[in-house]
Amino acid sequence: MEIAASFVLILSIYFLGCLALVQEIVRPNRQLVIEGNSKKGQWVTNYPKIISLSFGISLLTTFIAYYLFLS
């Protein structure tokens, strides 16, 4: 149980750090896309790309850290 708790704690710290770094590289943007002749629009963002990229990097680094420190 302690191993799982420490893994989640390290993963959350790495995720927040990677999120800050990825936001510096990939700038968050928001764009209004208007569909046809109607006045309705839809916001298109790149937030899912930023979150998934930072989660993937943090998951990889957490596995590497666990492999190095538990071996």
C-alpha positions as a printed NumPy array, in Angstrom:
array([[  0.   ,   0.   ,   0.   ],
       [  2.881,   2.335,   0.757],
       [  4.366,   1.69 ,  -2.674],
       [  1.12 ,   2.614,  -4.425],
       [  0.688,   5.757,  -2.34 ],
       [  4.23 ,   6.918,  -2.99 ],
       [  3.814,   6.174,  -6.719],
       [  0.693,   8.362,  -6.871],
       [  2.408,  11.133,  -4.907],
       [  5.473,  11.142,  -7.15 ],
       [  3.268,  10.952, -10.252],
       [  1.217,  13.964,  -9.153],
       [  4.326,  16.035,  -8.431],
       [  5.897,  15.092, -11.761],
       [  2.607,  15.801, -13.55 ],
       [  2.353,  19.328, -12.18 ],
       [  5.979,  20.037, -13.061],
       [  5.624,  18.629, -16.565],
       [  2.389,  20.558, -17.052],
       [  4.175,  23.81 , -16.274],
       [  7.017,  22.98 , -18.675],
       [  4.739,  21.81 , -21.49 ],
       [  2.645,  24.98 , -21.209],
       [  5.799,  27.007, -21.767],
       [  6.588,  25.076, -24.953],
       [  3.092,  24.479, -26.345],
       [  1.184,  27.686, -25.746],
       [ -2.452,  27.168, -24.762],
       [ -4.77 ,  28.741, -27.294],
       [ -8.483,  29.126, -27.746],
       [-10.167,  29.81 , -31.066],
       [-13.805,  30.446, -31.916],
       [-14.944,  28.487, -34.96 ],
       [-18.197,  29.721, -36.516],
       [-20.222,  27.05 , -38.309],
       [-21.778,  28.083, -41.614],
       [-24.095,  31.096, -41.709],
       [-25.402,  30.65 , -38.182],
       [-24.204,  32.878, -35.394],
       [-23.381,  29.901, -33.217],
       [-19.758,  29.125, -32.647],
       [-17.696,  26.508, -30.916],
       [-14.508,  27.024, -28.943],
       [-11.607,  24.856, -30.101],
       [ -8.666,  24.522, -27.707],
       [ -5.457,  22.533, -27.437],
       [ -5.896,  21.817, -23.717],
       [ -6.361,  18.022, -24.119],
       [ -3.121,  17.835, -26.095],
       [ -1.222,  19.689, -23.352],
       [ -2.682,  17.574, -20.551],
       [ -2.121,  14.237, -22.3  ],
       [  1.449,  15.133, -23.289],
       [  2.37 ,  16.196, -19.768],
       [  0.685,  13.113, -18.258],
       [  2.583,  10.83 , -20.628],
       [  5.914,  12.446, -19.817],
       [  5.252,  12.334, -16.081],
       [  4.145,   8.686, -16.241],
       [  7.323,   7.752, -18.113],
       [  9.58 ,   9.603, -15.679],
       [  7.767,   8.103, -12.688],
       [  8.325,   4.584, -14.026],
       [ 12.   ,   5.369, -14.618],
       [ 12.384,   6.776, -11.1  ],
       [ 10.694,   3.746,  -9.566],
       [ 12.839,   1.374, -11.581],
       [ 16.047,   3.162, -10.552],
       [ 15.239,   3.579,  -6.863],
       [ 13.556,   0.243,  -6.166],
       [ 16.109,  -1.918,  -7.981]])
